[in-house]
Amino acid sequence: MEASSYSDGNGNTWQIEGLKVTYHPVTTIESSSGIYDGGDPLSIEISEEDLTRLLEMFDAGFRNRTFRLEKRALGSGQISKTIDGEQKVTVILAMRSPDKLNIEAFFDALKP
């Protein structure tokens, strides 16, 4: 089974397995500032259409080398893909990467 994940610049993580999307927010205690809180955890089902659109955004991020970083930096995003439990691909997207911004806009729209 293929799974994907995205970690934003604050360390909040979105996991995608099939049609299930789970949000794991950073808590105040886990944040580097000791003040930031990523909000409430979330677990929802998305449509096949939304999954296809999201995975296309991930694929664009994997292909686009223009906004890729070698190491995580403040504000960067990280996309990962695993197949059968083994991590296959991880890419770090720069803070101003259009791919990062598109992925985050998609996820932000899922929040209540």
C-alpha positions as CSV (number, residue, x, y, z in Angstrom):
1,M,0.0,0.0,0.0
2,E,1.2,3.5,-0.9
3,A,1.1,6.3,1.7
4,S,2.3,9.9,1.5
5,S,2.9,12.6,4.1
6,Y,3.6,16.3,4.3
7,S,5.2,18.2,7.1
8,D,4.8,22.0,7.1
9,G,7.3,24.6,8.3
10,N,6.0,24.4,11.8
11,G,6.3,20.6,12.0
12,N,2.6,19.8,11.6
13,T,2.1,16.6,9.6
14,W,-0.5,15.4,7.2
15,Q,-0.6,11.7,6.5
16,I,-2.5,10.2,3.4
17,E,-3.3,6.6,3.3
18,G,-5.9,5.7,0.7
19,L,-8.7,8.1,1.0
20,K,-8.0,8.8,4.7
21,V,-6.2,12.1,5.6
22,T,-4.9,12.5,9.1
23,Y,-3.6,15.8,10.6
24,H,-1.1,15.6,13.4
25,P,-0.6,19.1,14.8
26,V,2.3,20.3,16.8
27,T,1.4,21.1,20.4
28,T,2.6,24.1,22.4
29,I,5.0,21.8,24.3
30,E,6.5,20.4,21.1
31,S,6.8,23.8,19.3
32,S,10.2,25.5,19.2
33,S,8.7,28.8,20.5
34,G,6.8,27.1,23.3
35,I,3.8,29.3,22.2
36,Y,2.8,27.9,18.7
37,D,-0.1,25.4,18.7
38,G,-1.0,23.6,15.4
39,G,-4.7,23.2,16.4
40,D,-6.7,20.1,16.8
41,P,-6.0,16.7,15.3
42,L,-8.1,15.8,12.3
43,S,-9.0,12.6,10.4
44,I,-11.2,12.8,7.4
45,E,-12.1,10.9,4.2
46,I,-11.5,12.7,0.9
47,S,-12.9,11.9,-2.5
48,E,-11.0,10.0,-5.2
49,E,-11.0,13.2,-7.2
50,D,-9.4,15.1,-4.3
51,L,-6.9,12.3,-3.7
52,T,-5.9,12.4,-7.4
53,R,-5.5,16.2,-7.3
54,L,-3.4,16.0,-4.1
55,L,-1.1,13.3,-5.4
56,E,-0.6,15.3,-8.6
57,M,0.6,18.2,-6.4
58,F,3.0,15.9,-4.5
59,D,4.3,14.5,-7.9
60,A,4.9,18.1,-9.1
61,G,6.9,18.8,-5.9
62,F,8.9,15.6,-6.4
63,R,9.7,16.6,-10.0
64,N,10.4,20.4,-9.5
65,R,14.1,20.8,-8.6
66,T,14.0,24.6,-8.7
67,F,12.6,25.0,-5.1
68,R,14.2,21.9,-3.6
69,L,16.5,22.1,-0.5
70,E,19.1,19.6,0.7
71,K,18.3,20.2,4.4
72,R,15.2,21.2,6.4
73,A,15.1,25.0,7.1
74,L,12.6,27.1,9.0
75,G,9.5,27.4,6.9
76,S,10.3,24.6,4.5
77,G,7.9,21.7,3.8
78,Q,8.7,18.1,3.4
79,I,6.9,15.6,1.2
80,S,7.4,11.8,1.5
81,K,6.1,8.8,-0.2
82,T,6.3,5.2,1.2
83,I,5.4,2.0,-0.5
84,D,4.7,-1.1,1.6
85,G,6.0,0.6,4.7
86,E,9.4,1.5,3.2
87,Q,10.2,5.2,2.6
88,K,11.0,5.6,-1.1
89,V,11.1,9.4,-1.7
90,T,11.5,12.4,0.5
91,V,11.9,16.0,-0.9
92,I,12.3,19.2,1.0
93,L,10.5,22.2,-0.5
94,A,11.7,25.8,0.1
95,M,9.5,28.2,2.0
96,R,8.3,30.0,-1.1
97,S,7.9,27.0,-3.4
98,P,4.7,27.1,-5.4
99,D,4.4,23.4,-4.9
100,K,4.5,23.9,-1.1
101,L,2.0,26.7,-1.2
102,N,-0.4,24.6,-3.4
103,I,-0.2,21.6,-1.0
104,E,-0.7,23.7,2.0
105,A,-3.7,25.5,0.5
106,F,-5.3,22.1,-0.2
107,F,-4.8,21.0,3.4
108,D,-5.9,24.3,4.8
109,A,-9.2,23.9,2.9
110,L,-9.8,20.6,4.8
111,K,-9.7,22.2,8.2
112,P,-13.1,23.0,9.8
